[in-house]
Amino acid sequence: MSNALEQLKQATTVVADTGDFQAIAAFLPQDATTNPSLILKAVQKPQYLPLLEQIKVAYGHEPLELQTDRLLVAFGTEILKIIPGRVSTEVDARLSFDTEATIARAKRIVSLYRAEGIATEKRLLIKIASTWEGIQAAKALEAEGIHCNLTLLFSPIQAHACAKAGVQLISPFVGRIYDWYKKSAGSNWDEAANAGVNDPGVQSVRRIYAYYKQNEIRTEVMGASFRNAGQIKALAGCDLLTISPELLAELRADDAPLKVDLGIDWALAQPRETFPDGEAAFRFELNADAMGTEKLAEGIRAFVKDSVTLDGLLKA
């Protein structure tokens, strides 16, 4: 019998969640996702220091934010030499509440990839935080043929707004939702009772997946931010799953049969939901979701912190 990773690839598009393109080559994923935290982690490894130095030498005279974009694109370009599919490159999280600035930065990232000879329509996803402003930026970009991956997505109302905006792909987070509920429960948390399909992060993605398939929404659903292999297995059949190298290795070493739940038939058998439209409803529903509100804000802060650190490496 094939291992769990190979079984998963039969049901789901497997995506590598890392900026380490040497690690990506070991697992043969279809796509890859990056973010400021992952690039910062990669660029601090000795084998990637030359890439940082090349940017500093060639473009040190340019504004720092442009140097940073060049570094992100340099990593993305190397990743695209390895994978057959798409890479996700993130717009600076400091622009998460500025629609026009997000659009401008996304277009610059696209132009940098095109200068490297990348067919961006097929091979690039611009990653944007799922704030109201970010979703509106993605709507405008999609209208121009620039495909987007909406990240830091924790609440169904964010998924609904992304669907209305016609974005290419969303990345609902699993592990960070799990973290929130586990911390909230404290000593009352029962790990066994909240594992697998009962994991609150897994349940959130399954709920969004069912809503999208029931309503024939073309936006792709990519589960993200996993804490353990059990969460990944419970989402087998999802459109895509983006997985860290550590968990990819764990799945590859696992020979147990993989049960696949998710699919059209499963989705059509789930309870149907509706969500309100518009900015006011989005903000009200997200505000009512304590977990979604807190994790979105926390995620933006973390990405901003790592972006600032990355800037510091370029300035050094």
Backbone bond lengths (Angstrom), bond angles and torsions (degrees), N, CA, C in turn:
res aa  C-N    CA-C-N  psi(-1)  N-CA   C-N-CA  omega(-1)  CA-C   N-CA-C  phi
1 M - - - 1.475 - - 1.529 109.80 -
2 S 1.336 117.12 140.59 1.461 121.10 178.38 1.520 110.37 -69.99
3 N 1.326 116.07 160.10 1.462 119.93 -178.57 1.528 110.89 -74.53
4 A 1.343 115.37 172.09 1.463 120.45 -174.80 1.520 112.34 -62.73
5 L 1.321 117.49 -33.50 1.460 119.88 179.50 1.523 110.46 -66.54
6 E 1.321 117.58 -44.94 1.457 120.20 178.92 1.526 111.45 -66.06
7 Q 1.328 116.74 -37.72 1.459 120.14 175.92 1.528 110.63 -63.38
8 L 1.340 116.23 -41.32 1.460 120.64 179.84 1.520 110.86 -62.74
9 K 1.325 116.51 -39.65 1.466 120.52 -179.73 1.528 112.12 -63.02
10 Q 1.322 117.86 -22.44 1.460 121.13 177.74 1.526 112.06 -75.04
11 A 1.339 116.87 -22.42 1.467 121.28 -175.43 1.514 113.93 -111.45
12 T 1.325 117.54 -19.97 1.468 123.39 -170.10 1.523 109.64 -145.93
13 T 1.321 116.80 146.00 1.464 119.90 172.28 1.526 108.61 -76.04
14 V 1.324 116.28 118.86 1.461 121.69 -177.79 1.530 109.46 -89.97
15 V 1.322 115.20 131.40 1.462 123.19 -176.55 1.527 108.07 -122.96
16 A 1.315 117.50 138.15 1.462 121.75 177.47 1.522 109.71 -87.52
17 D 1.312 116.50 128.29 1.464 122.55 -177.67 1.528 108.80 -103.01
18 T 1.330 116.10 80.03 1.456 120.49 -175.74 1.524 110.21 -168.13
19 G 1.325 115.70 158.28 1.457 121.23 171.38 1.515 111.95 -100.43
20 D 1.334 116.11 -0.08 1.459 122.23 -177.83 1.526 108.88 -86.15
21 F 1.340 116.95 95.88 1.459 118.32 -173.31 1.519 112.66 -73.35
22 Q 1.334 118.28 -16.31 1.457 119.85 172.98 1.531 110.63 -71.44
23 A 1.332 116.12 -36.68 1.464 120.15 176.62 1.528 110.85 -69.51
24 I 1.315 116.55 -36.57 1.467 121.01 179.11 1.528 110.72 -58.42
25 A 1.307 116.51 -41.01 1.465 120.75 -176.78 1.523 112.49 -61.42
26 A 1.331 117.16 -22.29 1.458 120.48 -176.48 1.527 113.03 -78.25
27 F 1.345 117.19 -17.07 1.466 119.02 -171.43 1.532 114.20 -118.96
28 L 1.305 118.38 -5.98 1.465 122.97 176.02 1.534 113.05 51.08
29 P 1.339 118.55 54.03 1.461 119.98 175.76 1.529 110.92 -76.93
30 Q 1.312 116.62 166.34 1.465 120.90 176.20 1.524 110.62 -77.16
31 D 1.341 116.50 -48.77 1.459 123.32 -176.78 1.526 109.66 -123.29
32 A 1.330 115.70 177.27 1.460 121.43 174.16 1.523 109.31 -146.27
33 T 1.330 116.00 147.39 1.464 120.87 176.40 1.525 109.31 -121.58
34 T 1.317 115.03 144.91 1.458 120.94 175.22 1.530 108.85 -130.83
35 N 1.314 115.44 164.34 1.467 122.20 171.24 1.527 106.85 -153.54
36 P 1.331 118.67 172.28 1.470 119.44 -177.00 1.527 113.03 -56.96
37 S 1.331 117.59 -37.01 1.462 121.04 -179.08 1.520 110.94 -65.79
38 L 1.339 116.77 -41.84 1.461 120.74 -179.09 1.528 111.55 -69.82
39 I 1.328 116.81 -39.41 1.470 120.27 177.75 1.520 110.26 -66.24
40 L 1.338 116.95 -41.25 1.461 120.61 178.02 1.526 110.07 -60.85
41 K 1.330 116.79 -42.77 1.465 121.05 179.00 1.524 110.84 -62.05
42 A 1.328 116.09 -42.33 1.465 120.19 -178.36 1.522 111.97 -69.81
43 V 1.331 116.22 -43.75 1.464 119.67 -172.06 1.524 112.24 -69.84
44 Q 1.327 116.72 -14.72 1.461 119.99 177.69 1.529 112.57 -86.14
45 K 1.342 116.19 -3.08 1.460 120.02 175.57 1.528 109.28 -84.02
46 P 1.339 117.57 142.40 1.467 120.61 -175.55 1.529 114.35 -55.14
47 Q 1.327 116.57 -36.43 1.466 118.36 -175.88 1.525 113.07 -69.03
48 Y 1.349 117.41 -15.86 1.455 119.75 -178.57 1.519 113.24 -106.05
49 L 1.317 117.18 -3.07 1.466 119.72 178.36 1.530 112.45 -59.08
50 P 1.339 119.73 -37.13 1.469 118.87 178.42 1.527 113.12 -59.13
51 L 1.337 117.12 -33.23 1.462 120.34 178.49 1.525 110.35 -64.91
52 L 1.331 116.10 -42.64 1.463 121.33 176.89 1.524 110.36 -63.30
53 E 1.320 116.69 -43.88 1.452 120.74 -178.37 1.530 111.52 -65.29
54 Q 1.326 116.64 -37.40 1.463 120.08 178.59 1.529 111.28 -60.89
55 I 1.326 115.85 -41.92 1.467 119.59 178.63 1.525 110.19 -64.59
56 K 1.320 116.89 -43.33 1.460 120.79 -177.88 1.529 111.38 -64.50
57 V 1.333 116.13 -41.62 1.465 120.00 -178.54 1.524 111.53 -69.52
58 A 1.327 116.15 -44.98 1.467 120.00 -174.63 1.524 112.99 -78.64
59 Y 1.347 116.44 -32.26 1.466 118.81 -170.66 1.532 113.53 -128.92
60 G 1.314 117.22 17.54 1.466 120.62 -177.59 1.512 113.92 -60.50
61 H 1.343 116.86 -18.86 1.464 120.52 179.81 1.527 112.38 -82.20
62 E 1.331 117.16 -10.93 1.468 121.16 -177.15 1.526 111.38 -84.58
63 P 1.337 117.51 163.29 1.469 120.14 175.04 1.524 110.68 -55.03
64 L 1.316 116.51 146.50 1.461 121.64 -174.48 1.528 111.83 -59.19
65 E 1.330 117.69 -39.96 1.466 119.77 -177.74 1.528 111.16 -65.11
66 L 1.329 117.27 -31.47 1.458 120.45 177.40 1.529 110.65 -73.42
67 Q 1.330 116.64 -38.05 1.457 119.60 175.08 1.529 110.82 -60.48
68 T 1.330 116.14 -40.97 1.465 120.58 179.56 1.520 110.71 -62.96
69 D 1.318 116.72 -44.99 1.469 119.91 177.70 1.531 110.51 -60.75
70 R 1.318 116.89 -39.74 1.463 120.09 178.34 1.534 110.82 -62.43
71 L 1.332 116.43 -37.80 1.461 120.05 178.99 1.531 110.76 -66.81
72 L 1.323 116.70 -44.09 1.465 120.64 177.60 1.526 110.59 -59.81
73 V 1.319 116.27 -42.94 1.466 121.13 -179.19 1.531 110.70 -69.06
74 A 1.324 116.66 -34.43 1.465 119.64 177.76 1.527 110.52 -62.29
75 F 1.329 115.88 -43.83 1.468 119.33 176.67 1.521 110.31 -64.58
76 G 1.324 116.63 -45.88 1.459 120.23 -179.38 1.513 112.56 -60.38
77 T 1.321 116.89 -39.33 1.460 121.64 179.95 1.525 111.02 -64.81
78 E 1.328 116.38 -40.98 1.469 119.62 177.40 1.529 110.89 -65.80
79 I 1.326 116.57 -39.57 1.465 120.73 178.50 1.521 110.87 -62.10
80 L 1.330 116.65 -39.93 1.463 120.88 -178.18 1.530 112.70 -68.34
81 K 1.324 116.78 -17.34 1.466 119.64 174.36 1.530 111.37 -73.52
82 I 1.342 116.08 -16.59 1.462 121.70 -174.73 1.524 111.82 -103.56
83 I 1.326 116.95 -43.14 1.464 120.43 -174.90 1.533 110.55 -93.70
84 P 1.335 117.16 155.40 1.463 119.42 177.83 1.522 113.80 -85.95
85 G 1.340 117.12 -15.30 1.457 120.79 -172.50 1.514 115.19 -105.77
86 R 1.325 116.03 -129.49 1.457 122.80 -170.13 1.523 111.89 -109.51
87 V 1.323 115.11 153.08 1.450 121.43 170.18 1.525 108.17 -115.61
88 S 1.334 116.36 142.54 1.467 121.45 174.93 1.521 108.94 -101.66
89 T 1.328 116.35 126.84 1.461 122.34 178.14 1.521 108.45 -122.05
90 E 1.322 115.93 132.03 1.469 121.01 -168.41 1.527 113.58 -94.03
91 V 1.315 114.83 138.03 1.464 122.08 170.67 1.529 108.03 -73.00
92 D 1.307 116.90 143.31 1.467 123.33 179.75 1.527 110.81 -47.42
93 A 1.331 116.49 123.50 1.464 121.49 -177.53 1.519 112.98 -63.98
94 R 1.329 117.38 -16.91 1.462 120.22 177.05 1.530 111.67 -67.53
95 L 1.332 116.68 -11.04 1.464 121.70 178.63 1.522 112.14 -102.13
96 S 1.322 117.74 13.65 1.463 121.87 -172.41 1.524 114.11 -60.84
97 F 1.327 117.78 -21.04 1.466 120.42 -178.67 1.533 111.81 -115.73
98 D 1.320 116.11 22.40 1.463 121.54 -178.99 1.530 108.41 -130.41
99 T 1.314 116.48 100.56 1.465 121.42 -175.19 1.524 111.63 -61.33
100 E 1.333 117.23 -51.47 1.461 120.43 -174.85 1.526 111.91 -65.61
101 A 1.330 116.78 -39.46 1.463 119.50 179.50 1.528 110.83 -67.91
102 T 1.333 116.69 -35.46 1.465 120.36 176.72 1.520 110.65 -64.08
103 I 1.322 117.01 -43.32 1.471 121.18 178.22 1.523 110.38 -60.56
104 A 1.323 116.39 -45.88 1.467 120.49 -178.34 1.527 111.28 -63.27
105 R 1.340 116.32 -43.71 1.468 119.29 -179.33 1.527 110.82 -67.34
106 A 1.330 116.73 -39.29 1.474 119.99 177.91 1.518 110.65 -60.68
107 K 1.324 117.21 -44.11 1.465 120.35 -179.77 1.525 111.32 -64.63
108 R 1.326 116.79 -34.04 1.462 118.56 177.79 1.529 110.73 -68.56
109 I 1.323 117.11 -40.51 1.462 120.36 177.12 1.527 110.01 -61.17
110 V 1.326 116.70 -42.73 1.469 121.01 177.54 1.527 110.23 -59.89
111 S 1.327 116.80 -44.68 1.470 119.84 -178.19 1.521 111.26 -64.77
112 L 1.334 117.63 -35.27 1.464 120.83 178.06 1.524 111.18 -66.83
113 Y 1.324 116.72 -39.77 1.470 119.92 176.35 1.531 110.57 -66.00
114 R 1.316 116.36 -42.56 1.466 119.22 -179.68 1.520 111.07 -62.92
115 A 1.328 116.96 -33.99 1.464 120.65 176.97 1.524 111.89 -64.63
116 E 1.350 115.62 -22.11 1.465 121.03 176.53 1.527 111.81 -90.48
117 G 1.328 116.39 4.19 1.455 120.33 178.54 1.514 114.87 83.73
118 I 1.346 117.17 17.72 1.467 121.83 -178.56 1.527 110.22 -86.36
119 A 1.319 116.86 131.60 1.468 121.95 175.17 1.527 107.89 -79.72
120 T 1.313 115.74 87.89 1.468 121.04 -169.05 1.527 113.74 -64.27
121 E 1.319 118.08 -28.00 1.465 119.74 -179.17 1.522 111.51 -61.84
122 K 1.323 116.91 -30.51 1.458 121.48 -177.28 1.522 113.66 -105.68
123 R 1.338 117.64 -20.49 1.458 119.00 -167.33 1.522 115.29 -121.57
124 L 1.338 117.30 0.83 1.462 119.75 -177.26 1.519 111.30 -129.87
125 L 1.329 115.61 136.42 1.458 122.52 168.31 1.526 107.58 -119.49
126 I 1.324 116.13 127.45 1.464 121.09 175.86 1.521 108.31 -85.34
127 K 1.311 115.44 122.17 1.467 121.13 -174.25 1.530 109.36 -93.81
128 I 1.332 115.31 127.76 1.466 121.56 -174.43 1.535 109.02 -137.56
129 A 1.314 117.74 140.16 1.468 121.32 177.45 1.522 110.21 -64.93
130 S 1.341 115.92 143.41 1.471 121.94 -175.58 1.521 112.94 -83.46
131 T 1.334 116.15 49.70 1.459 121.28 167.59 1.528 107.73 -80.74
132 W 1.323 117.72 168.70 1.461 119.10 176.28 1.530 110.13 -59.86
133 E 1.340 115.28 -43.30 1.464 119.86 -178.49 1.531 110.70 -65.44
134 G 1.330 116.18 -39.49 1.453 119.75 178.88 1.515 112.47 -65.25
135 I 1.328 116.25 -39.25 1.466 120.61 179.57 1.530 110.78 -66.45
136 Q 1.336 116.64 -38.15 1.477 119.31 178.31 1.524 110.83 -69.02
137 A 1.328 116.52 -34.32 1.463 119.09 175.35 1.524 110.02 -64.39
138 A 1.327 116.49 -42.61 1.459 120.46 179.30 1.526 111.28 -63.56
139 K 1.313 116.92 -37.80 1.464 120.59 177.81 1.532 110.73 -59.26
140 A 1.332 115.69 -45.16 1.465 120.17 179.57 1.525 111.17 -66.80
141 L 1.319 117.26 -40.10 1.464 121.02 -179.44 1.528 111.14 -67.02
142 E 1.332 116.23 -42.11 1.471 119.64 179.08 1.534 110.57 -61.28
143 A 1.331 116.39 -35.11 1.466 120.24 179.02 1.522 111.60 -63.88
144 E 1.325 116.51 -22.07 1.472 121.68 178.32 1.525 112.32 -100.30
145 G 1.346 116.94 8.19 1.455 120.26 177.94 1.505 114.86 84.61
146 I 1.333 117.25 13.65 1.467 121.40 177.06 1.521 107.11 -99.87
147 H 1.326 116.91 111.63 1.457 120.85 -172.46 1.530 111.42 -83.82
148 C 1.326 114.91 145.54 1.460 121.00 -170.42 1.529 112.84 -126.46
149 N 1.315 114.57 150.75 1.462 124.87 174.46 1.522 106.17 -118.20
150 L 1.327 116.61 111.41 1.469 120.64 -178.24 1.519 109.26 -89.95
151 T 1.322 115.14 116.68 1.456 122.24 -172.09 1.532 111.23 -108.22
152 L 1.331 115.74 -179.04 1.467 121.58 -176.47 1.535 110.06 51.51
153 L 1.317 115.15 49.16 1.463 121.30 -177.99 1.528 108.92 -106.64
154 F 1.320 115.67 119.20 1.466 122.00 -174.18 1.523 113.79 -124.18
155 S 1.315 116.89 -20.44 1.466 121.13 -170.97 1.529 110.91 -120.63
156 P 1.333 117.95 144.45 1.473 120.36 178.05 1.526 113.60 -57.67
157 I 1.337 117.99 -29.92 1.463 119.09 -179.32 1.527 110.23 -68.53
158 Q 1.330 117.81 -30.73 1.467 120.27 173.95 1.524 110.03 -65.94
159 A 1.326 116.87 -42.30 1.464 121.10 179.35 1.524 110.73 -63.99
160 H 1.328 116.93 -39.87 1.458 120.90 178.92 1.532 110.78 -64.00
161 A 1.334 116.81 -44.68 1.463 120.32 -179.78 1.526 110.87 -64.74
162 C 1.322 117.17 -36.81 1.470 120.64 177.44 1.526 110.72 -64.85
163 A 1.330 116.52 -39.02 1.462 120.25 178.29 1.524 111.06 -64.35
164 K 1.314 116.17 -43.44 1.470 120.70 178.51 1.530 111.07 -63.39
165 A 1.319 116.52 -31.33 1.465 121.30 -179.73 1.522 112.16 -80.26
166 G 1.329 116.98 -11.46 1.454 120.49 177.98 1.518 114.57 72.62
167 V 1.336 116.90 33.79 1.458 118.96 -179.06 1.527 110.31 -73.29
168 Q 1.300 116.00 156.69 1.463 121.15 -176.74 1.519 112.48 -69.75
169 L 1.357 116.48 -41.98 1.463 120.04 -170.55 1.517 109.93 -153.49
170 I 1.329 115.93 146.12 1.464 121.14 172.68 1.525 109.34 -121.26
171 S 1.326 115.69 152.70 1.467 121.86 178.61 1.522 110.13 -120.90
172 P 1.342 118.00 79.29 1.472 119.31 175.71 1.523 109.87 -67.69
173 F 1.330 116.04 132.13 1.457 121.45 -175.53 1.528 110.93 -85.69
174 V 1.314 115.28 142.16 1.462 121.73 179.66 1.526 110.54 -105.17
175 G 1.321 116.32 -57.29 1.449 120.63 -173.51 1.512 114.82 -61.31
176 R 1.323 116.89 -37.11 1.468 118.50 -177.87 1.527 111.07 -73.16
177 I 1.341 116.55 -30.66 1.468 119.45 173.10 1.528 109.57 -66.74
178 Y 1.314 115.81 -45.79 1.475 121.54 175.49 1.529 110.32 -54.72
179 D 1.331 116.95 -45.95 1.468 121.39 179.98 1.521 111.16 -57.44
180 W 1.339 115.98 -44.08 1.461 120.58 -175.84 1.524 110.93 -64.65
181 Y 1.305 116.67 -46.62 1.463 119.82 -178.27 1.527 111.41 -68.72
182 K 1.311 116.55 -36.77 1.467 119.78 178.45 1.526 110.65 -65.49
183 K 1.329 117.05 -43.91 1.458 121.18 178.46 1.530 110.64 -65.33
184 S 1.333 115.70 -40.50 1.467 119.90 -179.32 1.524 111.67 -64.43
185 A 1.323 117.45 -37.24 1.468 121.13 -178.39 1.523 112.18 -76.18
186 G 1.316 116.87 -26.71 1.455 120.40 179.28 1.518 112.48 60.22
187 S 1.313 116.32 -130.65 1.467 121.04 -176.99 1.525 112.69 -68.80
188 N 1.318 117.55 -12.75 1.468 120.92 179.49 1.535 112.94 -85.71
189 W 1.338 116.40 -3.07 1.466 119.43 -178.40 1.529 110.95 -68.49
190 D 1.309 116.20 129.75 1.466 122.80 177.02 1.525 107.44 -111.63
191 E 1.327 116.10 103.76 1.459 120.59 -174.75 1.523 111.99 -61.25
192 A 1.312 117.42 -43.52 1.462 120.72 -177.88 1.522 111.47 -65.03
193 A 1.321 116.06 -39.28 1.471 120.28 -178.49 1.519 112.34 -72.55
194 N 1.328 116.68 -19.46 1.461 121.09 -177.88 1.523 112.28 -112.40
195 A 1.307 116.46 28.52 1.463 121.34 -179.76 1.522 110.54 -101.65
196 G 1.329 116.16 165.39 1.461 121.04 175.84 1.512 112.57 59.66
197 V 1.320 116.61 -131.99 1.467 120.60 -177.21 1.521 112.29 -68.47
198 N 1.335 117.85 -12.89 1.467 121.12 178.03 1.523 112.74 -90.54
199 D 1.319 116.85 -4.54 1.463 121.50 178.04 1.536 108.23 -64.49
200 P 1.337 119.00 129.55 1.469 120.09 -177.42 1.525 113.70 -61.43
201 G 1.327 117.82 -32.02 1.463 120.03 176.12 1.516 112.03 -69.60
202 V 1.313 116.44 -41.35 1.465 121.91 176.41 1.524 110.02 -62.59
203 Q 1.321 116.68 -44.53 1.465 120.55 -179.79 1.522 111.43 -60.66
204 S 1.327 117.29 -37.30 1.461 120.94 179.60 1.523 111.17 -62.87
205 V 1.339 117.09 -45.06 1.461 120.55 -179.31 1.529 110.58 -68.53
206 R 1.320 117.42 -40.73 1.462 120.38 178.83 1.534 110.43 -62.80
207 R 1.315 116.61 -37.61 1.477 121.02 178.32 1.526 110.42 -63.71
208 I 1.326 117.04 -45.58 1.467 121.30 179.63 1.529 110.30 -65.92
209 Y 1.311 116.77 -43.20 1.465 121.44 179.48 1.532 110.09 -58.57
210 A 1.334 116.64 -45.81 1.467 120.26 179.92 1.523 111.01 -62.16
211 Y 1.334 117.28 -43.71 1.466 121.84 -179.90 1.528 111.08 -60.84
212 Y 1.320 116.49 -43.52 1.468 120.29 -179.66 1.527 111.60 -65.32
213 K 1.313 117.03 -46.21 1.464 119.46 -177.33 1.525 111.75 -69.34
214 Q 1.321 117.32 -37.45 1.460 120.65 178.41 1.523 111.73 -61.11
215 N 1.334 115.61 -34.28 1.466 120.73 -175.61 1.534 112.62 -102.84
216 E 1.325 116.36 13.14 1.463 122.49 177.56 1.526 112.57 52.25
217 I 1.318 115.38 40.64 1.464 122.07 178.21 1.527 108.05 -79.91
218 R 1.330 116.72 127.73 1.467 120.74 -173.36 1.525 112.89 -77.93
219 T 1.321 117.94 -16.29 1.468 120.86 -179.07 1.523 110.68 -58.20
220 E 1.327 116.24 131.62 1.457 121.19 -179.81 1.527 110.50 -77.90
221 V 1.342 115.60 144.37 1.464 121.99 178.74 1.530 108.27 -107.88
222 M 1.334 116.04 120.67 1.457 121.14 179.40 1.523 110.10 -122.55
223 G 1.329 117.10 103.79 1.454 120.47 175.56 1.520 110.43 -60.71
224 A 1.341 116.15 141.49 1.464 121.13 -173.97 1.519 110.66 -143.69
225 S 1.330 115.62 168.75 1.458 122.60 172.33 1.529 111.82 61.72
226 F 1.327 114.97 68.54 1.468 119.67 -177.32 1.522 111.62 -97.81
227 R 1.321 115.01 145.58 1.462 121.62 177.36 1.526 112.35 -102.11
228 N 1.329 117.43 -24.16 1.461 120.59 -178.71 1.524 109.95 -154.70
229 A 1.319 115.82 163.35 1.461 121.07 -177.40 1.515 112.18 -67.25
230 G 1.333 117.84 -26.85 1.456 120.84 178.68 1.519 112.26 -61.11
231 Q 1.322 117.18 -37.55 1.465 121.05 177.30 1.529 110.10 -63.49
232 I 1.320 116.69 -40.36 1.462 121.06 -179.85 1.522 110.54 -65.47
233 K 1.319 116.51 -47.14 1.465 121.00 -178.91 1.529 111.43 -60.36
234 A 1.334 116.45 -36.85 1.460 120.72 -178.77 1.523 112.44 -69.41
235 L 1.353 116.99 -12.17 1.466 121.32 178.72 1.529 112.20 -112.37
236 A 1.330 116.84 16.01 1.457 120.27 176.19 1.525 109.55 -57.96
237 G 1.313 116.38 131.24 1.459 121.69 -175.94 1.509 113.08 104.39
238 C 1.341 117.36 -15.81 1.466 121.02 174.29 1.528 108.34 -60.59
239 D 1.333 117.58 155.89 1.471 120.39 -176.43 1.526 111.41 -52.05
240 L 1.330 115.72 -52.50 1.455 121.74 178.43 1.526 108.67 -143.41
241 L 1.332 116.02 156.86 1.459 122.23 172.27 1.524 107.12 -137.47
242 T 1.333 117.30 126.96 1.462 120.56 178.85 1.522 108.64 -101.96
243 I 1.332 116.29 124.89 1.455 122.78 -163.61 1.522 110.23 -131.67
244 S 1.326 116.48 138.53 1.462 121.00 179.06 1.526 110.54 -69.22
245 P 1.342 117.76 156.57 1.465 120.24 177.68 1.527 113.07 -57.16
246 E 1.329 117.25 -35.65 1.459 120.24 -179.39 1.525 111.55 -62.78
247 L 1.332 116.56 -43.44 1.465 119.93 179.60 1.528 111.75 -76.98
248 L 1.323 117.76 -30.19 1.463 119.69 172.63 1.529 110.29 -60.35
249 A 1.320 116.27 -41.55 1.462 120.53 178.70 1.524 111.00 -65.25
250 E 1.321 116.72 -39.66 1.460 120.49 178.79 1.527 111.31 -64.17
251 L 1.318 116.74 -41.10 1.464 120.62 178.17 1.523 111.03 -66.24
252 R 1.312 116.60 -37.95 1.467 120.18 -179.68 1.525 111.94 -67.17
253 A 1.331 117.06 -26.37 1.465 121.31 179.29 1.523 112.81 -88.67
254 D 1.328 117.15 -1.31 1.465 122.74 -175.87 1.532 109.66 -100.88
255 D 1.322 116.55 120.59 1.468 120.65 -177.98 1.530 113.56 -101.70
256 A 1.336 117.08 7.40 1.472 120.08 -178.37 1.529 110.57 -70.95
257 P 1.333 118.03 147.91 1.471 120.88 176.43 1.527 110.75 -60.50
258 L 1.316 116.20 142.73 1.458 122.11 -178.97 1.523 109.78 -104.33
259 K 1.330 116.38 123.72 1.461 122.01 177.65 1.527 109.13 -88.67
260 V 1.319 117.26 128.33 1.461 122.26 -179.07 1.524 109.25 -108.78
261 D 1.323 116.24 114.41 1.470 121.68 179.07 1.525 111.98 -94.84
262 L 1.324 115.76 -49.10 1.459 119.83 -167.29 1.523 112.26 -70.27
263 G 1.312 114.59 139.22 1.453 123.07 179.21 1.522 108.02 173.67
264 I 1.321 116.87 177.03 1.462 120.83 -177.10 1.520 111.48 -60.22
265 D 1.316 117.26 -46.71 1.468 120.01 -177.94 1.517 111.30 -61.28
266 W 1.342 115.50 -42.44 1.467 118.87 177.26 1.521 110.60 -61.30
267 A 1.328 116.96 -45.81 1.466 121.09 -177.29 1.520 111.77 -61.93
268 L 1.330 116.96 -41.95 1.469 119.97 -177.86 1.516 112.33 -67.97
269 A 1.324 116.71 -19.40 1.467 120.43 179.50 1.528 112.77 -86.88
270 Q 1.345 117.32 -6.66 1.467 120.89 -178.20 1.529 111.10 -85.55
271 P 1.353 117.17 157.77 1.477 120.66 176.75 1.525 110.27 -58.33
272 R 1.315 116.09 144.28 1.469 121.09 -179.82 1.518 110.53 -91.89
273 E 1.344 114.90 146.55 1.464 121.49 -179.12 1.513 109.88 -130.42
274 T 1.319 115.57 158.26 1.460 121.94 171.24 1.525 108.42 -131.12
275 F 1.335 115.21 154.35 1.458 120.52 -178.97 1.527 109.04 -135.37
276 P 1.340 117.72 148.16 1.462 120.84 -178.96 1.524 111.79 -75.41
277 D 1.319 116.31 155.16 1.462 122.82 -179.97 1.527 111.18 -99.76
278 G 1.320 115.95 161.14 1.458 121.42 170.17 1.512 114.36 99.26
279 E 1.332 114.57 160.77 1.456 120.93 -176.16 1.521 112.84 -63.35
280 A 1.333 117.70 -45.67 1.469 120.24 -177.47 1.523 110.68 -60.93
281 A 1.328 116.18 -43.78 1.466 119.95 179.83 1.520 110.50 -65.85
282 F 1.335 117.01 -40.62 1.464 121.04 178.21 1.524 110.32 -57.93
283 R 1.322 115.96 -50.01 1.468 119.45 -176.76 1.530 111.25 -66.66
284 F 1.323 116.63 -37.53 1.470 119.77 179.76 1.530 110.65 -67.07
285 E 1.344 116.65 -47.40 1.465 120.44 -178.15 1.529 111.03 -65.13
286 L 1.317 117.53 -40.37 1.457 120.13 179.24 1.529 110.53 -67.83
287 N 1.313 116.62 -38.94 1.458 120.80 177.78 1.525 111.14 -63.23
288 A 1.335 116.74 -34.39 1.463 121.28 179.49 1.524 111.97 -72.69
289 D 1.316 117.13 -18.01 1.463 122.80 179.94 1.530 108.21 -96.46
290 A 1.333 116.76 95.33 1.463 120.68 -175.38 1.522 111.57 -59.82
291 M 1.318 115.94 -43.15 1.461 119.46 179.75 1.525 110.46 -61.79
292 G 1.333 117.27 -50.06 1.448 121.14 -177.98 1.520 112.43 -60.13
293 T 1.329 116.14 -43.98 1.455 121.05 -179.90 1.526 111.04 -62.32
294 E 1.326 116.18 -48.41 1.456 120.67 -176.13 1.532 112.32 -67.40
295 K 1.329 116.72 -42.65 1.461 118.87 -176.99 1.529 112.08 -72.56
296 L 1.337 117.48 -33.42 1.465 119.89 175.64 1.524 110.01 -62.85
297 A 1.329 116.65 -48.74 1.466 120.28 -179.83 1.526 111.12 -63.30
298 E 1.309 116.48 -42.97 1.464 121.49 -179.85 1.529 110.98 -63.19
299 G 1.335 116.30 -41.61 1.455 120.76 -179.84 1.513 112.35 -64.32
300 I 1.330 116.68 -42.47 1.461 120.57 178.21 1.528 110.07 -62.94
301 R 1.325 116.61 -44.54 1.467 119.97 179.03 1.527 111.28 -59.43
302 A 1.325 116.70 -42.49 1.468 120.32 -178.44 1.526 111.14 -65.47
303 F 1.348 117.32 -42.91 1.458 120.14 178.73 1.526 111.43 -66.05
304 V 1.335 116.53 -37.95 1.470 120.09 177.82 1.527 110.00 -63.31
305 K 1.318 116.75 -44.45 1.468 120.96 179.39 1.523 111.12 -57.63
306 D 1.332 116.71 -45.17 1.462 119.93 -178.73 1.527 111.59 -72.26
307 S 1.325 116.97 -30.82 1.465 120.00 175.26 1.523 110.50 -65.25
308 V 1.327 116.85 -40.48 1.467 121.35 177.96 1.526 109.96 -63.74
309 T 1.344 116.66 -41.61 1.460 120.20 177.70 1.519 111.30 -63.51
310 L 1.328 116.58 -40.23 1.468 121.10 177.35 1.524 110.72 -62.91
311 D 1.330 115.89 -40.94 1.463 119.57 174.90 1.528 111.09 -57.84
312 G 1.327 115.21 -41.41 1.456 119.82 -179.24 1.513 113.22 -63.11
313 L 1.332 116.87 -35.71 1.459 120.94 177.65 1.530 110.66 -66.01
314 L 1.323 116.18 -37.79 1.465 120.04 178.72 1.524 111.39 -71.21
315 K 1.307 116.51 -32.65 1.462 120.71 -179.80 1.527 112.19 -76.64
316 A 1.322 115.92 -26.72 1.479 120.29 -172.04 1.527 110.77 -61.96
